[in-house]
Amino acid sequence: MTARTAARGLRGLLGPRHAGHTIETDLLDALSLPVGDDGVVIGDDAEGHPQLVGFHRSTPYDVLLIGGLWTAQVLALRAAGTGARVAVETGRAPGWTRLAHAAGAGLECITLHDVGRVPPMGPTVGSPVLVVRDCGMRPPRGRVVSAPWQSVLTLLPYVSPVAPRLMRDSTLVGVQRVSPEEAEQIGRILGLSRAEREALPTLADGVTLWCAGRERHWVMTSATDAESGLLGVARRMD
């Protein structure tokens, strides 16, 4: 066998030649391609339809969750499952250690860092990053911020003095069960309706109101069997 013949074999055999596919111009409107949503499944809406958040973006993306550690950990675990590297900046590392060890089957897809100690992550389109900031009621301004292919999810357990700024600066805001006073404050900032404000103090564990601009989505996050075994049942309080 000559080198030329071997090279041809590596490229594959030449197949039969066909004319190109054509379509009449007036039929173009009927041509469509099914393109599904892409992102992390955060739960189901009231009709049972899956709801997704696209954390992997070519533009900076900031998310604020006023809620429980359980929901933040489910989101981190699912983001890691989509191939993202997850960096958790936290002052309560013991609460994340089991999750970090269990994720990735021994690979460091979820890493833990002290507050203010997240190193540059080098996000790329092929290796996106989600930074989860679990830094208490008054998270300091992060050294590592949102960037192309690097989203930041900040967790606040309750409405704190920094919450108004974070709500205004975030593209997506999730709110779980809060007190009536907190609901009024959140409602003023996010422009919620009276019915939405009154519903917030009554939400069940695992339910989140996600707000992006004028869009509102009530979402129930239910754990898979594997997630339940690792994190337990949904809970608002930790």
Secondary structure, DSSP 8 states (H G I E B T S, - for coil): --HHHHHHHHH-------------GGGGGG--------SEEEEE-TTS-EEEE----SS-EEEEEES-HHHHHHHHHHHHHTT-EEEEEES-THHHHHHHHHGGGGS-SEEEE-TT-------BTTB-EEEEEE--SS----SS--BTTEEEEEEESS--TTHHHHHHH-SEEEE-S--HHHHHHHHHHHT--HHHHHHGGG--TTEEEEEETTEEEEEE----HHHHHHH-S--S--
